[in-house]
Structure formats: structure tokens, C-alpha cells
Amino acid sequence: MSYARPNIQARRGFLRNCIAGTTTTLALPWLQSLSAWADESGKQSDADDSTNKPPLRFGCLYFSNGVEPEHWWAKRQAGRTEFGQCLTPLQDLADDVLFIKGLFNPQAALHPSPHMGRMANLLSGAWISNEQSEIRAGKSMDQVLAEELGRNTDLPSLVLGVEPTELRLEDGLSMIYGSCISWASDTRPATKEIYPARVYDLIVGGGKSRELDRSILDALTEDARRVRRGVSADDRNKLDEYLESIRDIEIRIDRAQKTQSLEGWRPSASQPTFGRPEEELPQNVAEHMRLMLDLIVLAFQMDKTRIATCMLNNDLSQMNFGFLEGVEGSLHLDLTHNGRDPKLESMYLRTNQFHVQQLRYLMDRMQAIDEGGSSLLDNSLIMLCSNLFDGDRHQADEMPVVLAGRGSGSVPRGGIIDLSSAAEESRRACNLYLSIMQKMGLAKNRFGDSFQAMSLS
């Protein structure tokens, strides 16, 4: 079964003709029937062979303060991959992820600051400036991808987070280093967005151009019906699921922004009639994270961007995990630096599992989206990682890394890559980043401190 899609120019024209009628526009998901539609002149879109398959996407989920080392492992046993307790949320998906052991950033391991010198360079491998008067961290690999591939999409990349960028000092250095993993240049972090409503508006492009009392779907009802009549039954089902996912996100954003000051009051979960939500942060951490992940899925599905990073928490995070049963205290001071107290270590393990659960959630969402015989997850590479290994010891000579997705068939289905006993030049994290860049189509033979792409087979 062929998978066809108009080229970028033709696709945008198609949307203007078929999903217009108001000042709001909404990109369609990948529909096989699109290739059969003609433009206003009645001519078929002249997509070349390179547009006849879904694009490859890259996403990075970052969690701070490392892991409980005793429980972060993978091994082959009786013909299957077994995971340690940190990774139990992925156990039944072991054949869909690569467990990578032994990678690290040499410059981070050498830096005197146990936090500020070991996080902002996560995706660049660069040296962090020791001077308060100079902010310098190295351009990150996601922004290199965005610069070279972003011309193909409305948004070069999504740079998301859950906690705000901090401007105080830590170890005599700016907490900007602890708040940003995406760097647009050596000296400037990419703008991180933590408000789901603003991200939604970036993606759908309708936040300021539609009537303020209408959902974006309300503004496009008739046009959506017309599209349904012109596509196949399979694509109608896909379109319905897509529109329903947008409606669900709108409902949840609306609910997340509502005040909780009226005890017992809950907004209706029926048809939303809100405009752009107020710029307030969701008060529920878990819901905030899920909204951000859903927005990444939406952006990938709409092909609004092909590059996304999401910081689940900042370095030195004081995020309180009291929403997890049996967990008390803040992530950094109480749980990470636990003095090997068994009770606190158990709570720390729960936070590790929670972070891994976010990858699992994202994988499940992406696996459920069909793209012409393959899934959105099949056509993506999603990396879950942290800047430290043993967070209690600030261990930077190893990084926890899990890679999910098939990379449009360029990555084997599951396995373990153990580089812990390899030479230093083979353990550099930038080797992995260079490999991902090449798979994304960039003609590069070096990045950061890497001169050799890591083999993922």
C-alpha cells in the first residue's frame, strides 16, 4: 500500500482551500486519501517520491537528578530483555526500546559544578563557562536539527518544559544552565514554553485569529465535514480520532486553567466553548506533563514540527511528588540526596518509575496513530535521558539513556547496547546524537566532541 502526501507547498494550498472559510486554519493529519485530491485548478499535486512516506521525527524527554543505579539496568535472559525496577513501566515494550549503557559527556564529567556544569550541555557535549559574566553552553543537537530541517514545517521545533526558567545563581553560575537543555546558539538558550495553552496556540495557529468564545473545532465544523466526504472510510476514522484528540486537549487545557477556589466545583467535560485559556499553569504536575506530551503528539501528527524536547523538571528541582502514593518531599533535596535511607530510596525509585511512565505514555499515544501501515512511533526516535547517573553522588561518568521508536526502519526493534567497557571516544554521547542527525537526513560527519556516529544495530 503506497503512502502519498502532497509536497509542502501543495499541502498548504490544499488546507487553504479545504479547511478555510474562517481566519482559522488547521493542518490535517497524514491521510492516505490526500494524494487523490486536486488543487483549485483541478491538477494533481506533483509530490515527488521523497514525500510518499511519513517524515522522521525526533523527541527528547529529560528528567533531572539521575536514577537509583541499583535498579537502572537491562539484561538478556531466556531470550528476552529484562529490566530493573526503574524501567518496569517499559517491561512489556522491551522489544520496542533500545537500552543504551555507558554513554557520557566528558566535559560534564570534568566540570567542577556538580549541577550547572553537567546539564545544559546534555545535548551538546560542550564545556559550560565558569564565568558569571558569560553564558556559554554549546548549541544543542535538537536545535541543529531544527535549523536544518525546520524550513519544512511551520515550527522549527518545540522546546517545552514543566518548570519555569530560573535566573538565580547556583555554584556561582546562572540557573539558566539548570533550566534549559535546548540551546539555539552557544550563548543563547532556545525559549522554553511551559504553558500548555500557548503551546496549543502555536500548534493550531488559531489562538488570536478566531472568535474568543469558540473552540477551534467549532470554527471549522463545516470544513471538516466536507473533508470527511472526500476521503476513504479508513481516513474518515483517522480524521475523527484526530479531531477528537484536539477536542480532548482543549477540554483538558480548559479544566487545567480553571480556578480550584470553589470547593467541589468542576468544569463540564462536555463541548468546550472557551477561547484561548488564561496564562496560568496547571496545578496538577502529572496532568501538566501529560498535556505537554499530548501536544508533542499533536504537533508531530499535524507535521507542525519534527523536533521536540520536553524537560519534565529542571536540574535541582524541588518538584514535590506527593501526588504519588507513599511519596513525600521534594525531588532534589529530600529524595535524590537520601543518605541511602531505605524509605527515601524507595520514594526516589518511585519518581524514577514515574518519569519512565511518561515515556511509556508517549509511546502508547504514538503507537496508536497509523501513518499508512506504520505508526507515528515507528516514524520517530524518542530519547529518554538524564544528565546524571547516580543522582545522590552527582555521577556524570555515565548517563541513563533509553531510545524508543524505529526511526522509519533505521533502528532495530529493541535490544541492549553496552558501551561501559569501551574506550572513551566510543562512549561519547555526541556519537549517539551524530547518528540520530544522520538518520534524520543531515549530512554531518562530526558534532560536538564526536567524529564517529554510534551504530545502533
RODREN-851543 format. One record per residue (C-alpha): residue number from 1; x, y, z. Coordinates in Angstrom, 2 decimals. Layout:
{k:NUM	px:X	py:Y	pz:Z}
...
! end
This chain:
{k:1	px:0.00	py:0.00	pz:0.00}
{k:2	px:1.53	py:3.28	pz:-1.05}
{k:3	px:1.66	py:6.23	pz:1.32}
{k:4	px:1.20	py:9.51	pz:-0.52}
{k:5	px:1.27	py:13.11	pz:0.62}
{k:6	px:1.44	py:16.38	pz:-1.32}
{k:7	px:4.59	py:18.41	pz:-1.07}
{k:8	px:4.72	py:21.24	pz:1.46}
{k:9	px:3.53	py:23.96	pz:-0.94}
{k:10	px:0.71	py:21.85	pz:-2.36}
{k:11	px:-0.31	py:20.70	pz:1.08}
{k:12	px:-0.61	py:24.23	pz:2.38}
{k:13	px:-2.70	py:25.18	pz:-0.65}
{k:14	px:-4.92	py:22.18	pz:-0.02}
{k:15	px:-5.51	py:23.34	pz:3.53}
{k:16	px:-6.36	py:26.85	pz:2.42}
{k:17	px:-8.94	py:25.51	pz:0.00}
{k:18	px:-10.44	py:22.81	pz:2.16}
{k:19	px:-10.04	py:23.87	pz:5.78}
{k:20	px:-10.50	py:27.58	pz:5.33}
{k:21	px:-13.73	py:29.57	pz:5.43}
{k:22	px:-12.64	py:31.36	pz:8.62}
{k:23	px:-9.42	py:33.03	pz:9.57}
{k:24	px:-8.52	py:29.83	pz:11.42}
{k:25	px:-6.63	py:27.05	pz:9.68}
{k:26	px:-5.91	py:23.57	pz:10.94}
{k:27	px:-3.40	py:21.19	pz:9.42}
{k:28	px:-4.67	py:17.72	pz:8.67}
{k:29	px:-3.01	py:14.54	pz:9.92}
{k:30	px:-1.43	py:12.20	pz:7.40}
{k:31	px:-4.29	py:10.82	pz:5.31}
{k:32	px:-3.72	py:8.37	pz:2.50}
{k:33	px:-6.57	py:9.94	pz:0.51}
{k:34	px:-4.81	py:13.30	pz:0.32}
{k:35	px:-2.86	py:12.17	pz:-2.71}
{k:36	px:-6.11	py:11.78	pz:-4.65}
{k:37	px:-7.23	py:15.37	pz:-4.09}
{k:38	px:-6.63	py:18.02	pz:-6.72}
{k:39	px:-5.90	py:21.69	pz:-6.23}
{k:40	px:-8.18	py:24.53	pz:-7.34}
{k:41	px:-7.02	py:24.21	pz:-10.93}
{k:42	px:-8.00	py:20.52	pz:-10.95}
{k:43	px:-4.40	py:19.36	pz:-11.26}
{k:44	px:-2.96	py:16.60	pz:-9.15}
{k:45	px:-0.28	py:17.57	pz:-6.63}
{k:46	px:3.11	py:16.75	pz:-8.08}
{k:47	px:4.68	py:15.25	pz:-4.97}
{k:48	px:7.97	py:13.53	pz:-5.63}
{k:49	px:8.91	py:10.13	pz:-4.28}
{k:50	px:10.53	py:11.65	pz:-1.18}
{k:51	px:7.11	py:12.88	pz:0.02}
{k:52	px:5.42	py:9.50	pz:-0.35}
{k:53	px:6.26	py:8.42	pz:3.18}
{k:54	px:5.89	py:9.96	pz:6.62}
{k:55	px:8.73	py:12.17	pz:7.87}
{k:56	px:11.06	py:11.10	pz:10.65}
{k:57	px:10.61	py:12.91	pz:13.98}
{k:58	px:12.92	py:13.30	pz:16.97}
{k:59	px:11.94	py:13.93	pz:20.57}
{k:60	px:13.88	py:14.14	pz:23.81}
{k:61	px:12.34	py:13.70	pz:27.27}
{k:62	px:14.64	py:14.87	pz:30.04}
{k:63	px:14.27	py:14.15	pz:33.76}
{k:64	px:16.58	py:15.62	pz:36.36}
{k:65	px:18.73	py:14.27	pz:39.19}
{k:66	px:19.60	py:10.88	pz:37.75}
{k:67	px:18.39	py:7.46	pz:38.84}
{k:68	px:18.64	py:4.85	pz:41.57}
{k:69	px:21.60	py:2.93	pz:39.99}
{k:70	px:20.79	py:-0.38	pz:41.63}
{k:71	px:17.52	py:-0.50	pz:39.70}
{k:72	px:18.51	py:1.02	pz:36.33}
{k:73	px:19.68	py:-1.93	pz:34.24}
{k:74	px:18.75	py:-4.26	pz:31.40}
{k:75	px:19.93	py:-7.76	pz:30.56}
{k:76	px:19.05	py:-10.56	pz:28.18}
{k:77	px:17.63	py:-13.59	pz:29.88}
{k:78	px:15.90	py:-16.62	pz:28.36}
{k:79	px:15.70	py:-14.89	pz:25.00}
{k:80	px:14.05	py:-11.71	pz:26.27}
{k:81	px:15.14	py:-8.38	pz:27.74}
{k:82	px:14.63	py:-7.97	pz:31.47}
{k:83	px:14.60	py:-4.50	pz:33.04}
{k:84	px:15.45	py:-3.29	pz:36.53}
{k:85	px:12.75	py:-1.78	pz:38.71}
{k:86	px:13.28	py:1.78	pz:37.42}
{k:87	px:12.23	py:0.63	pz:33.96}
{k:88	px:9.31	py:-1.67	pz:34.85}
{k:89	px:6.79	py:0.61	pz:33.03}
{k:90	px:8.53	py:-0.44	pz:29.79}
{k:91	px:8.81	py:-4.17	pz:30.50}
{k:92	px:6.10	py:-5.30	pz:28.09}
{k:93	px:7.56	py:-2.96	pz:25.45}
{k:94	px:11.13	py:-4.22	pz:25.85}
{k:95	px:11.27	py:-5.18	pz:22.19}
{k:96	px:10.42	py:-1.59	pz:21.19}
{k:97	px:13.21	py:0.24	pz:23.02}
{k:98	px:16.99	py:0.33	pz:22.94}
{k:99	px:18.66	py:0.38	pz:26.35}
{k:100	px:21.98	py:2.20	pz:25.97}
{k:101	px:24.56	py:1.91	pz:28.75}
{k:102	px:27.85	py:3.73	pz:29.21}
{k:103	px:27.35	py:6.98	pz:27.30}
{k:104	px:28.57	py:10.20	pz:28.90}
{k:105	px:29.73	py:13.75	pz:28.19}
{k:106	px:33.46	py:14.05	pz:29.05}
{k:107	px:33.25	py:17.83	pz:29.52}
{k:108	px:30.42	py:17.42	pz:32.01}
{k:109	px:32.32	py:14.80	pz:33.98}
{k:110	px:35.26	py:17.18	pz:34.35}
{k:111	px:33.29	py:20.27	pz:35.34}
{k:112	px:33.67	py:21.47	pz:38.97}
{k:113	px:29.99	py:22.36	pz:39.33}
{k:114	px:28.09	py:19.12	pz:40.08}
{k:115	px:24.87	py:20.53	pz:38.66}
{k:116	px:25.36	py:23.64	pz:36.50}
{k:117	px:28.32	py:22.12	pz:34.66}
{k:118	px:26.52	py:18.86	pz:33.90}
{k:119	px:23.09	py:19.68	pz:32.49}
{k:120	px:22.95	py:22.49	pz:29.93}
{k:121	px:25.50	py:20.57	pz:27.83}
{k:122	px:23.39	py:17.39	pz:27.87}
{k:123	px:22.63	py:17.68	pz:24.12}
{k:124	px:25.82	py:19.44	pz:23.05}
{k:125	px:28.71	py:17.85	pz:24.93}
{k:126	px:30.25	py:21.33	pz:25.27}
{k:127	px:32.11	py:22.95	pz:28.15}
{k:128	px:29.99	py:25.16	pz:30.42}
{k:129	px:31.55	py:28.56	pz:31.05}
{k:130	px:32.81	py:29.10	pz:34.60}
{k:131	px:32.43	py:32.87	pz:34.28}
{k:132	px:29.35	py:34.54	pz:35.76}
{k:133	px:29.66	py:37.28	pz:33.15}
{k:134	px:29.48	py:34.80	pz:30.25}
{k:135	px:26.67	py:32.40	pz:29.43}
{k:136	px:28.03	py:29.65	pz:27.18}
{k:137	px:26.82	py:26.08	pz:26.83}
{k:138	px:27.12	py:24.95	pz:23.21}
{k:139	px:24.42	py:24.67	pz:20.53}
{k:140	px:22.32	py:21.57	pz:21.21}
{k:141	px:21.71	py:18.83	pz:18.68}
{k:142	px:17.93	py:19.38	pz:18.60}
{k:143	px:18.48	py:22.98	pz:17.52}
{k:144	px:20.97	py:21.91	pz:14.86}
{k:145	px:18.22	py:19.63	pz:13.55}
{k:146	px:15.67	py:22.45	pz:13.81}
{k:147	px:17.90	py:24.85	pz:11.90}
{k:148	px:18.40	py:22.45	pz:9.01}
{k:149	px:15.01	py:20.70	pz:8.93}
{k:150	px:12.74	py:23.39	pz:10.33}
{k:151	px:12.18	py:25.00	pz:6.94}
{k:152	px:9.93	py:22.05	pz:6.11}
{k:153	px:7.48	py:22.78	pz:8.92}
{k:154	px:5.64	py:25.74	pz:10.42}
{k:155	px:7.52	py:25.37	pz:13.71}
{k:156	px:11.24	py:24.55	pz:13.53}
{k:157	px:10.97	py:22.83	pz:16.91}
{k:158	px:9.03	py:22.66	pz:20.15}
{k:159	px:11.03	py:23.41	pz:23.30}
{k:160	px:8.83	py:22.51	pz:26.26}
{k:161	px:9.12	py:22.19	pz:29.99}
{k:162	px:7.09	py:21.89	pz:33.16}
{k:163	px:9.06	py:24.16	pz:35.49}
{k:164	px:9.99	py:27.79	pz:34.70}
{k:165	px:13.44	py:29.02	pz:33.75}
{k:166	px:15.25	py:30.21	pz:36.87}
{k:167	px:17.59	py:33.21	pz:36.98}
{k:168	px:19.23	py:32.83	pz:40.40}
{k:169	px:22.80	py:31.66	pz:40.97}
{k:170	px:23.88	py:28.15	pz:41.96}
{k:171	px:27.54	py:27.22	pz:42.49}
{k:172	px:28.24	py:30.80	pz:41.41}
{k:173	px:26.70	py:30.13	pz:37.98}
{k:174	px:23.38	py:31.06	pz:36.44}
{k:175	px:20.46	py:28.66	pz:36.94}
{k:176	px:19.76	py:29.19	pz:33.25}
{k:177	px:22.14	py:26.26	pz:32.93}
{k:178	px:19.86	py:24.19	pz:35.14}
{k:179	px:16.69	py:25.20	pz:33.30}
{k:180	px:17.50	py:24.64	pz:29.63}
{k:181	px:18.69	py:21.67	pz:27.58}
{k:182	px:17.89	py:23.25	pz:24.18}
{k:183	px:20.35	py:25.93	pz:23.08}
{k:184	px:19.77	py:27.92	pz:19.89}
{k:185	px:23.42	py:29.03	pz:19.88}
{k:186	px:26.48	py:28.61	pz:22.06}
{k:187	px:25.37	py:31.55	pz:24.18}
{k:188	px:21.56	py:31.61	pz:23.96}
{k:189	px:19.08	py:29.00	pz:25.17}
{k:190	px:16.05	py:28.33	pz:23.00}
{k:191	px:12.88	py:29.76	pz:24.51}
{k:192	px:11.24	py:27.12	pz:26.68}
{k:193	px:7.44	py:27.12	pz:26.85}
{k:194	px:5.76	py:25.76	pz:29.98}
{k:195	px:2.18	py:26.94	pz:29.38}
{k:196	px:0.06	py:24.29	pz:27.59}
{k:197	px:-2.35	py:26.91	pz:26.25}
{k:198	px:0.43	py:28.81	pz:24.49}
{k:199	px:1.83	py:25.61	pz:23.02}
{k:200	px:-1.62	py:24.70	pz:21.76}
{k:201	px:-1.94	py:28.07	pz:20.06}
{k:202	px:1.47	py:27.66	pz:18.46}
{k:203	px:0.42	py:24.32	pz:17.03}
{k:204	px:-3.11	py:25.01	pz:15.81}
{k:205	px:-2.30	py:28.57	pz:14.80}
{k:206	px:-5.69	py:29.84	pz:15.89}
{k:207	px:-5.20	py:31.42	pz:19.28}
{k:208	px:-5.60	py:35.06	pz:18.23}
{k:209	px:-7.39	py:34.76	pz:14.92}
{k:210	px:-10.60	py:33.00	pz:15.95}
{k:211	px:-13.56	py:34.20	pz:17.94}
{k:212	px:-12.66	py:34.10	pz:21.61}
{k:213	px:-15.75	py:32.14	pz:22.64}
{k:214	px:-15.29	py:29.32	pz:20.18}
{k:215	px:-13.23	py:26.15	pz:20.12}
{k:216	px:-11.01	py:25.85	pz:17.05}
{k:217	px:-13.12	py:22.85	pz:16.04}
{k:218	px:-16.33	py:24.89	pz:16.30}
{k:219	px:-14.82	py:27.31	pz:13.80}
{k:220	px:-14.05	py:24.50	pz:11.35}
{k:221	px:-17.06	py:22.20	pz:11.66}
{k:222	px:-18.39	py:22.60	pz:8.12}
{k:223	px:-14.97	py:22.35	pz:6.51}
{k:224	px:-14.19	py:19.21	pz:8.50}
{k:225	px:-17.45	py:17.65	pz:7.27}
{k:226	px:-16.54	py:18.44	pz:3.69}
{k:227	px:-13.14	py:16.79	pz:4.09}
{k:228	px:-14.79	py:13.66	pz:5.57}
{k:229	px:-16.94	py:13.30	pz:2.45}
{k:230	px:-13.88	py:13.30	pz:0.21}
{k:231	px:-11.70	py:10.70	pz:1.92}
{k:232	px:-11.81	py:6.93	pz:2.35}
{k:233	px:-13.57	py:5.14	pz:5.20}
{k:234	px:-10.24	py:4.41	pz:6.89}
{k:235	px:-9.22	py:8.05	pz:6.62}
{k:236	px:-12.60	py:9.18	pz:7.95}
{k:237	px:-11.97	py:7.12	pz:11.07}
{k:238	px:-8.48	py:8.55	pz:11.35}
{k:239	px:-9.78	py:12.11	pz:10.88}
{k:240	px:-12.46	py:11.58	pz:13.53}
{k:241	px:-9.86	py:10.28	pz:16.00}
{k:242	px:-7.62	py:13.24	pz:15.21}
{k:243	px:-10.35	py:15.85	pz:15.73}
{k:244	px:-11.46	py:14.12	pz:18.91}
{k:245	px:-7.89	py:14.27	pz:20.24}
{k:246	px:-7.86	py:18.02	pz:19.63}
{k:247	px:-11.20	py:18.39	pz:21.39}
{k:248	px:-9.89	py:16.36	pz:24.32}
{k:249	px:-6.80	py:18.55	pz:24.64}
{k:250	px:-8.97	py:21.68	pz:24.55}
{k:251	px:-11.18	py:20.29	pz:27.31}
{k:252	px:-8.22	py:19.35	pz:29.46}
{k:253	px:-6.45	py:22.68	pz:28.97}
{k:254	px:-9.66	py:24.44	pz:29.92}
{k:255	px:-10.04	py:22.25	pz:33.00}
{k:256	px:-6.39	py:22.72	pz:34.00}
{k:257	px:-6.67	py:26.52	pz:33.84}
{k:258	px:-9.88	py:26.78	pz:35.90}
{k:259	px:-9.55	py:28.00	pz:39.45}
{k:260	px:-9.96	py:25.44	pz:42.20}
{k:261	px:-11.00	py:28.05	pz:44.77}
{k:262	px:-14.65	py:26.92	pz:44.73}
{k:263	px:-14.53	py:23.66	pz:46.65}
{k:264	px:-16.27	py:20.84	pz:44.86}
{k:265	px:-16.68	py:22.80	pz:41.61}
{k:266	px:-15.57	py:21.06	pz:38.41}
{k:267	px:-15.91	py:22.36	pz:34.87}
{k:268	px:-18.14	py:20.47	pz:32.49}
{k:269	px:-16.43	py:17.86	pz:30.34}
{k:270	px:-18.92	py:18.46	pz:27.53}
{k:271	px:-18.39	py:20.64	pz:24.45}
{k:272	px:-15.89	py:23.39	pz:25.35}
{k:273	px:-16.78	py:26.96	pz:24.45}
{k:274	px:-13.65	py:28.68	pz:25.66}
{k:275	px:-11.22	py:30.76	pz:23.68}
{k:276	px:-7.52	py:30.99	pz:24.42}
{k:277	px:-7.10	py:29.91	pz:28.07}
{k:278	px:-5.64	py:32.32	pz:30.57}
{k:279	px:-1.91	py:32.15	pz:31.04}
{k:280	px:-1.92	py:30.10	pz:34.20}
{k:281	px:-0.08	py:26.88	pz:34.87}
{k:282	px:-1.92	py:23.64	pz:35.59}
{k:283	px:-1.75	py:22.92	pz:39.31}
{k:284	px:-1.54	py:19.15	pz:38.83}
{k:285	px:2.02	py:18.10	pz:37.92}
{k:286	px:1.05	py:14.78	pz:36.34}
{k:287	px:-1.66	py:16.41	pz:34.21}
{k:288	px:0.74	py:19.19	pz:33.20}
{k:289	px:3.25	py:16.62	pz:31.91}
{k:290	px:0.61	py:14.61	pz:30.06}
{k:291	px:-0.73	py:17.75	pz:28.38}
{k:292	px:2.75	py:18.60	pz:27.15}
{k:293	px:3.24	py:15.08	pz:25.81}
{k:294	px:-0.14	py:15.15	pz:24.09}
{k:295	px:0.81	py:18.45	pz:22.46}
{k:296	px:4.03	py:16.89	pz:21.15}
{k:297	px:1.99	py:14.07	pz:19.65}
{k:298	px:-0.42	py:16.57	pz:18.10}
{k:299	px:2.42	py:18.63	pz:16.61}
{k:300	px:4.08	py:15.53	pz:15.16}
{k:301	px:0.79	py:14.20	pz:13.84}
{k:302	px:-0.02	py:17.53	pz:12.15}
{k:303	px:3.55	py:17.79	pz:10.87}
{k:304	px:3.78	py:21.21	pz:12.51}
{k:305	px:7.24	py:20.27	pz:13.71}
{k:306	px:9.52	py:17.23	pz:13.60}
{k:307	px:11.74	py:18.17	pz:16.54}
{k:308	px:10.69	py:18.45	pz:20.19}
{k:309	px:12.30	py:18.47	pz:23.61}
{k:310	px:10.49	py:18.38	pz:26.93}
{k:311	px:12.06	py:18.92	pz:30.35}
{k:312	px:9.93	py:17.09	pz:32.89}
{k:313	px:11.76	py:19.01	pz:35.58}
{k:314	px:14.69	py:21.38	pz:35.99}
{k:315	px:18.00	py:20.44	pz:37.49}
{k:316	px:17.99	py:20.89	pz:41.29}
{k:317	px:14.22	py:20.50	pz:41.02}
{k:318	px:12.15	py:21.00	pz:44.12}
{k:319	px:9.14	py:19.44	pz:42.42}
{k:320	px:7.03	py:17.75	pz:45.07}
{k:321	px:5.96	py:14.21	pz:44.23}
{k:322	px:3.32	py:13.96	pz:46.93}
{k:323	px:0.82	py:13.11	pz:44.19}
{k:324	px:2.43	py:9.64	pz:44.08}
{k:325	px:1.11	py:7.32	pz:46.76}
{k:326	px:3.60	py:6.87	pz:49.55}
{k:327	px:5.99	py:9.58	pz:48.33}
{k:328	px:6.80	py:12.69	pz:50.36}
{k:329	px:9.20	py:15.56	pz:49.84}
{k:330	px:10.95	py:17.40	pz:47.05}
{k:331	px:12.81	py:15.65	pz:44.24}
{k:332	px:16.30	py:17.05	pz:44.77}
{k:333	px:16.94	py:17.67	pz:48.45}
{k:334	px:14.65	py:15.08	pz:50.03}
{k:335	px:14.56	py:12.19	pz:47.58}
{k:336	px:17.71	py:12.32	pz:45.44}
{k:337	px:20.07	py:13.09	pz:48.33}
{k:338	px:18.52	py:10.48	pz:50.56}
{k:339	px:21.53	py:9.38	pz:52.61}
{k:340	px:20.80	py:5.80	pz:51.48}
{k:341	px:17.83	py:5.75	pz:53.81}
{k:342	px:15.77	py:2.74	pz:52.61}
{k:343	px:12.44	py:4.56	pz:52.90}
{k:344	px:13.66	py:7.60	pz:50.97}
{k:345	px:15.41	py:5.42	pz:48.39}
{k:346	px:12.12	py:3.64	pz:47.79}
{k:347	px:10.42	py:7.00	pz:47.22}
{k:348	px:13.22	py:8.08	pz:44.86}
{k:349	px:12.69	py:4.86	pz:42.90}
{k:350	px:9.03	py:5.76	pz:42.54}
{k:351	px:9.97	py:9.10	pz:40.96}
{k:352	px:12.25	py:7.27	pz:38.51}
{k:353	px:9.40	py:4.96	pz:37.57}
{k:354	px:7.07	py:7.93	pz:37.17}
{k:355	px:9.47	py:9.57	pz:34.72}
{k:356	px:9.73	py:6.34	pz:32.74}
{k:357	px:5.94	py:6.14	pz:32.74}
{k:358	px:5.89	py:9.41	pz:30.80}
{k:359	px:7.90	py:7.77	pz:28.02}
{k:360	px:5.52	py:4.83	pz:28.12}
{k:361	px:2.54	py:7.16	pz:27.80}
{k:362	px:4.11	py:8.92	pz:24.84}
{k:363	px:4.93	py:5.62	pz:23.15}
{k:364	px:1.38	py:4.32	pz:23.60}
{k:365	px:-0.09	py:7.52	pz:22.15}
{k:366	px:2.24	py:7.48	pz:19.16}
{k:367	px:1.86	py:3.75	pz:18.52}
{k:368	px:-1.91	py:4.20	pz:18.21}
{k:369	px:-1.60	py:6.70	pz:15.32}
{k:370	px:-1.48	py:4.99	pz:11.93}
{k:371	px:0.52	py:6.54	pz:9.11}
{k:372	px:-0.26	py:4.29	pz:6.18}
{k:373	px:0.81	py:0.91	pz:7.51}
{k:374	px:3.30	py:2.21	pz:10.06}
{k:375	px:2.74	py:4.13	pz:13.26}
{k:376	px:3.81	py:7.58	pz:14.35}
{k:377	px:6.14	py:5.85	pz:16.81}
{k:378	px:7.64	py:3.75	pz:14.00}
{k:379	px:8.48	py:7.01	pz:12.23}
{k:380	px:10.13	py:8.62	pz:15.24}
{k:381	px:13.11	py:8.43	pz:17.56}
{k:382	px:12.30	py:9.33	pz:21.16}
{k:383	px:15.10	py:9.57	pz:23.71}
{k:384	px:14.55	py:9.48	pz:27.47}
{k:385	px:17.60	py:10.60	pz:29.42}
{k:386	px:19.06	py:12.39	pz:32.41}
{k:387	px:22.30	py:14.28	pz:32.85}
{k:388	px:23.44	py:12.24	pz:35.89}
{k:389	px:23.51	py:8.55	pz:36.68}
{k:390	px:23.66	py:8.20	pz:40.46}
{k:391	px:21.98	py:11.47	pz:41.35}
{k:392	px:22.96	py:11.24	pz:45.01}
{k:393	px:26.66	py:11.20	pz:44.05}
{k:394	px:26.32	py:13.61	pz:41.10}
{k:395	px:27.79	py:10.82	pz:38.96}
{k:396	px:28.50	py:12.17	pz:35.48}
{k:397	px:30.69	py:9.41	pz:34.04}
{k:398	px:27.54	py:7.67	pz:32.77}
{k:399	px:24.11	py:8.76	pz:31.56}
{k:400	px:20.83	py:6.83	pz:31.71}
{k:401	px:19.55	py:6.62	pz:28.13}
{k:402	px:16.64	py:4.78	pz:26.52}
{k:403	px:15.78	py:5.17	pz:22.84}
{k:404	px:12.29	py:4.34	pz:21.59}
{k:405	px:10.88	py:4.19	pz:18.05}
{k:406	px:12.07	py:2.59	pz:14.83}
{k:407	px:13.45	py:5.66	pz:13.07}
{k:408	px:11.43	py:4.82	pz:9.93}
{k:409	px:13.04	py:1.38	pz:9.90}
{k:410	px:16.61	py:2.56	pz:10.52}
{k:411	px:16.78	py:1.31	pz:14.11}
{k:412	px:16.42	py:-2.37	pz:15.12}
{k:413	px:13.47	py:-3.42	pz:17.23}
{k:414	px:14.71	py:-3.42	pz:20.80}
{k:415	px:17.96	py:-4.55	pz:22.36}
{k:416	px:20.82	py:-3.56	pz:24.65}
{k:417	px:23.92	py:-1.57	pz:23.70}
{k:418	px:26.54	py:-1.73	pz:26.47}
{k:419	px:29.49	py:0.62	pz:25.98}
{k:420	px:30.56	py:0.75	pz:29.62}
{k:421	px:33.86	py:-1.02	pz:28.95}
{k:422	px:34.57	py:0.66	pz:25.60}
{k:423	px:37.20	py:3.35	pz:25.01}
{k:424	px:36.21	py:6.92	pz:25.87}
{k:425	px:35.87	py:8.02	pz:22.26}
{k:426	px:33.23	py:5.31	pz:21.75}
{k:427	px:31.26	py:6.35	pz:24.84}
{k:428	px:30.67	py:10.00	pz:23.96}
{k:429	px:27.00	py:10.94	pz:23.97}
{k:430	px:27.59	py:13.08	pz:20.90}
{k:431	px:28.25	py:9.85	pz:18.95}
{k:432	px:24.60	py:8.96	pz:19.52}
{k:433	px:23.48	py:12.46	pz:18.59}
{k:434	px:25.51	py:12.35	pz:15.40}
{k:435	px:23.91	py:9.03	pz:14.50}
{k:436	px:20.43	py:10.48	pz:15.08}
{k:437	px:21.29	py:13.52	pz:12.95}
{k:438	px:22.40	py:11.30	pz:10.10}
{k:439	px:19.24	py:9.22	pz:10.32}
{k:440	px:17.25	py:12.46	pz:10.21}
{k:441	px:18.93	py:13.26	pz:6.90}
{k:442	px:21.72	py:15.64	pz:7.91}
{k:443	px:24.98	py:15.17	pz:6.03}
{k:444	px:27.27	py:15.57	pz:9.03}
{k:445	px:30.40	py:13.67	pz:9.98}
{k:446	px:31.03	py:15.41	pz:13.29}
{k:447	px:29.13	py:17.07	pz:16.11}
{k:448	px:30.42	py:18.39	pz:19.41}
{k:449	px:33.24	py:16.11	pz:20.52}
{k:450	px:32.17	py:13.30	pz:18.19}
{k:451	px:33.89	py:12.28	pz:14.96}
{k:452	px:32.14	py:8.92	pz:14.64}
{k:453	px:28.45	py:8.15	pz:14.58}
{k:454	px:27.34	py:5.48	pz:17.00}
{k:455	px:26.00	py:2.27	pz:15.47}
{k:456	px:22.50	py:1.44	pz:16.68}
{k:457	px:22.34	py:-2.01	pz:15.13}
! end
